[in-house]
Amino acid sequence: MKKNLAAAVVAVLISTSAMSADPAQVKSSAAPHNVSQVLKTQDVQTRIQQLSYMAQDQNQSIKNRTEALQELTNYPSQNALVAVARGLKDPNPNIREAAIIGSAPYQIEHRWTLVSPLLKDNDTMVRHHSASNLVRDYNALNDEQKVDIEPPIVALITYLETQQSKKYQLLLADVLRWHNEWIKADTIYVELAQSHVDDAHVWLSYADNFRSQSKDNDALAVLDRGIEQIPNNATLHYSKSLTLVRLEQKKSAAHEIELAARLAEDNSYYWYLNGVLQEEWDVDKSTKSFEKAYLITGSPEQLYAVCDIYIRYGHDKTDECFGELGKVAPEYVIKQLKEKRVNDNIK
């Protein structure tokens, strides 16, 4: 599959529509009073719409708006991106901080455009949150961007070194890891893994410190220790799956990502990855996973994946899928996908 092409196409679709969207388009007819009520909504699309509207609604309390923005981290979508983009420009610093958190699922090129102006915000904590958000992709930044973000990173590390709580010590270790200061980070992770065995973030970050150094066997050992402590944590299984892929243990990786998807239930990305990894072993399971990912979000990216596997395996609903994709994707994308049917027939 041309997953990179699909991601690029969808990124363009989302970025152009997100900045022009009207909040009224995502207003729910049944207005919930708080985020807890929203999360009880069974339909995921409705949940996303309600959270997105609540985050933008000036009549809501700051508490509700910040909680909604933070919760949208779990539902990357066009509506969520609208709310995040507007939240980043809100006059209230608490809203800006929450929007920075809500921007986490999006690719660094988009996050840099949205978040980097806040590196010079007049509020100290907004600056720290911005630096924390962007430094996690430090190695993906260009030289100019690294120069721009270096002073905010130094200021963030200096601030975190004065904080003693587990929350801030973990963030300090993460920032050091993202900034390629792995030995300093390891010292903190070892201590946290001994004192906070039931915190999945500790195990995930500890493993990532090894991954950053291309020590995947060590990372796998850490994740196994974490899963032993917290067996039903979807993110640990997801991270283990990616680690197994890097170790070229693909069948085991497929097993782990399926566990992650079932535990998370509504995480469309996990279901998408399950579709990718299961294809080699079970096309029917792969197809159903792509379909489930699309049903959760309704996004063009997920629809592309469904059409892609349909056309490559001659699914009965291929033409119907292309009819839907044609409503949201450029013609050249449709043409490239249809060529796969021709190429497969030639083979």
Protein Blocks (a to p, Z undefined) as FASTA:
>chain_A
ZZklmmmmmmmmmmmmmmmpcfklmpcfbdcfbfklmmmpmblklmmmmmmmmmmmmkbc
fklmmmmmmmmmmmgcfklmmmmmmmmmpfblklmmmmmmmmmmpcfklmmmmmmmmmmc
cbfklmmmmmmmmmmmmmmpcfklmmmmmmmmmmmmmmmmmpcbfklmmmmmmmmmmnop
aklmmmmmmmmmmmmmmbmklmmmmmmmmmmnopaklmmmmmmmmmmmmmmlmklmmmmm
mmmmmnopaklmmmmmmmmmmmnopamklmmmmmmmmmmmommlmmmmmmmmmmmnopak
lmmmmmmmmmmnopaklmmmmmmmmmmpcfklmmmmmmmmmmmmmZZ
